[in-house]
Amino acid sequence: MKIRIKFSKYGTMKYIGHLDMMRFFQKAIRRAGIDVRYSEGFSPHQIMSFAAPLGVGMESRGEYMDIEVLSMDGTQEMKEALAQVMVEGVEILSVSILPDNAKNAMASVAAASYLLQKKSGDYPTQDLAGKLQAFLAQETIPYTKETKKSVVELNLKDGIYELAAVGDNAIRMMVNASSSGNIKPGMVMEAFCAFAGVDIPAKDYQIIKLETYADLGHKFVPLDAV
C-alpha cells in the first residue's frame, strides 16, 4: 500500500540537510511502529521517496514523502503515531493513501509556490508590486546558471507562473519545479534584483516553500490532492 505524508519543516530543523532528513524519518517510522515495506536484496532499506530535496536554510509548509506499508490501522492513526515521534521543527500535516498506479512524489512534482519574506524592514524598492509586474511582463527573462562543469543560459520567463508582492516586505511566487525546469526562487530573486537595480543579499530574506504541486493537465493541485 502506497502512503503519501505531508509535513512542514521550520525553526532550527531548516538547517538539517536532505540526507539527514531521510535518516530522521527512517528512525521515526521505526519508532512509530509503522509496518513499512523494505526492499529486497543484500541490504534491505525502507521504501521511501521524497518529492524534492529542500535547500538548507529554507522552511517549508508543503514537503512530501511517499512510503509503502504492509498494513495500517488508518491514516489518522498513522498521522498521530508519527506526530508523537517528531521533534520541534517538523510537523506531520496529513497522511493519505495513494492509488496503486500513482506516480511517486518525486516524479509528480510540477511546480512549487514560495514566500520570500524580508527578515527586517521592507524591500529596498519603491512600488514593489509594480516593479514585479514589469519584471514579469518582459518578453524574456535571461539568467546565467553556472555549474562546476558548464555555464548555461536560461530564459526564466516560461517557468514563472505567478509573481506578486505581499505588502512591502514579502514576495510570493509559483515556479516550475519539475526535473526538466526546476527554477529556484533564488534565481528569480537574483534576476529581479538585476532588473530593479537593487542589491538584496540572500541572507536578508527567508525563503518559505508554501506548497508543492502536480500538474493534472488543466490545473496545478497540491500533491496530497492527487
C-alpha positions in Angstrom: 0.0 0.0 0.0 1.4 3.4 -1.0 1.2 6.2 1.5 1.9 9.9 1.0 2.9 12.0 4.0 2.8 15.8 4.0 4.9 17.6 6.6 6.3 21.1 7.4 9.9 21.9 8.3 10.8 25.1 10.2 12.9 26.6 13.0 16.3 25.0 13.6 15.3 22.0 11.5 15.6 24.2 8.4 19.4 23.7 8.7 19.2 19.9 8.5 20.2 18.6 5.0 18.2 16.2 2.9 20.2 13.1 3.7 19.9 13.7 7.4 16.1 14.3 7.0 15.9 10.9 5.3 17.7 9.2 8.2 15.5 11.1 10.7 12.3 9.8 9.0 13.6 6.3 8.8 14.2 6.2 12.5 10.9 8.0 13.2 9.0 5.4 11.2 10.5 2.6 13.2 9.8 4.4 16.5 6.2 5.0 15.4 5.7 1.2 14.8 4.8 1.8 11.1 4.6 -1.6 9.3 6.8 -0.2 6.5 7.8 -2.3 3.5 11.5 -2.9 3.0 13.3 -3.5 -0.3 14.7 -7.0 -1.1 18.3 -7.9 -1.5 21.5 -8.0 0.4 21.0 -4.6 2.2 17.2 -4.0 2.7 16.0 -0.4 3.2 12.7 1.2 3.8 10.9 2.0 0.5 10.7 5.8 0.7 10.9 8.7 -1.7 10.8 12.5 -1.2 9.1 14.9 -3.6 12.2 17.1 -3.9 15.2 18.0 -1.7 14.7 21.2 0.3 17.6 23.6 0.3 19.4 24.0 3.6 18.1 27.2 5.4 14.7 27.1 3.7 11.5 26.5 5.6 8.5 24.6 4.2 4.8 24.2 4.8 4.4 21.7 2.0 7.0 18.9 2.0 6.0 15.4 0.8 7.4 11.9 1.1 6.0 8.5 0.0 6.4 5.2 1.8 5.0 1.7 1.2 3.4 -0.2 4.1 2.4 -3.8 4.5 -0.5 -2.9 6.8 -2.0 0.0 8.7 -4.9 0.9 11.0 -5.8 4.1 9.2 -4.5 7.4 8.0 -5.4 9.3 11.2 -3.8 6.6 13.4 -0.6 6.8 11.3 -0.6 10.6 11.5 -0.9 10.5 15.3 1.7 7.8 15.6 4.2 9.8 13.6 3.3 13.1 15.4 4.3 11.5 18.7 7.9 10.9 17.5 8.5 14.2 15.7 10.9 16.8 17.0 10.4 20.6 17.3 10.6 21.9 13.7 8.9 19.0 11.9 5.1 18.7 11.9 3.0 16.0 10.2 0.3 17.7 8.3 -1.5 14.9 6.5 -1.4 11.2 5.6 -3.2 9.8 2.6 -3.5 6.5 0.7 -2.4 6.6 -2.9 -3.8 4.5 -5.8 -1.5 1.6 -6.7 -0.7 3.1 -10.1 0.1 6.6 -8.7 3.5 8.1 -9.6 5.9 8.6 -6.7 6.2 12.0 -5.1 9.4 13.0 -7.0 8.0 12.1 -10.4 4.8 14.0 -9.6 6.4 17.4 -8.9 5.5 20.0 -11.5 5.5 23.3 -9.6 6.1 24.9 -6.2 5.0 28.1 -4.5 7.2 30.2 -2.2 7.1 33.2 0.0 10.3 35.3 0.2 10.0 37.2 3.4 12.3 40.1 4.2 13.9 39.4 7.6 13.7 43.0 8.6 12.3 46.1 7.1 10.8 46.4 3.6 12.3 45.5 0.2 14.5 48.5 -0.8 12.5 49.5 -3.9 9.6 51.8 -4.4 6.4 50.3 -5.8 7.4 46.6 -5.3 4.2 45.3 -6.8 4.6 47.5 -10.0 8.2 46.5 -10.5 7.4 42.8 -10.1 4.6 43.2 -12.7 7.0 45.0 -15.1 9.7 42.3 -14.5 7.3 39.5 -15.4 6.0 41.4 -18.4 9.3 41.2 -20.1 9.4 39.2 -23.3 12.3 37.2 -21.9 14.0 36.9 -18.5 17.6 35.8 -19.1 19.6 34.1 -16.4 23.1 32.7 -16.4 23.4 29.5 -14.4 26.9 28.4 -13.6 27.8 24.9 -12.5 31.2 23.2 -11.9 31.2 21.9 -15.4 29.4 24.5 -17.6 27.7 27.8 -17.9 24.0 27.6 -19.1 21.9 30.5 -20.4 18.3 30.2 -19.3 15.1 32.0 -20.0 13.1 32.1 -16.7 10.0 33.6 -18.3 8.1 30.4 -19.2 8.8 28.9 -15.8 7.4 31.7 -13.6 3.7 31.0 -13.2 2.9 33.6 -10.6 4.8 36.6 -9.1 3.3 39.2 -6.8 4.1 41.4 -3.8 2.7 40.7 -0.4 2.8 44.1 1.3 6.2 45.7 1.1 8.3 43.0 2.7 7.3 39.8 1.0 7.2 38.3 -2.5 5.1 35.3 -3.4 5.9 33.2 -6.5 5.0 30.0 -8.1 7.6 28.4 -10.4 8.3 25.3 -12.4 9.8 22.8 -10.0 9.8 19.7 -12.4 13.0 17.9 -13.1 13.1 19.4 -16.6 12.6 23.0 -15.4 13.5 23.3 -11.7 13.6 27.0 -11.3 14.9 28.0 -7.8 13.3 31.0 -6.1 16.8 32.5 -5.5 17.3 32.5 -9.3 14.1 34.6 -9.8 15.1 36.9 -7.0 18.6 37.4 -8.4 17.1 38.2 -11.9 14.6 40.6 -10.4 17.2 42.5 -8.4 19.3 43.0 -11.5 16.1 44.3 -13.3 15.1 46.6 -10.5 18.6 47.8 -9.8 18.7 46.9 -6.2 21.0 44.8 -4.1 19.2 42.3 -1.8 21.6 39.6 -0.4 20.1 36.2 0.0 20.8 36.4 3.7 18.4 39.3 4.1 15.3 37.2 3.3 13.8 33.9 4.4 12.5 31.5 1.7 9.4 29.5 2.8 8.0 26.9 0.5 4.2 27.1 0.7 3.2 24.1 -1.4 4.3 21.5 -3.9 2.1 20.8 -6.9 1.4 18.1 -9.5 0.1 19.0 -13.0 -3.2 17.4 -13.8 -3.2 18.9 -17.3 -5.7 21.6 -16.7 -4.6 22.9 -13.3 -1.9 22.5 -10.6 -3.0 20.7 -7.5 -1.2 20.0 -4.2 0.5 16.6 -4.1 -1.9 15.5 -1.3 -4.9 16.1 -3.5 -3.8 14.0 -6.5 
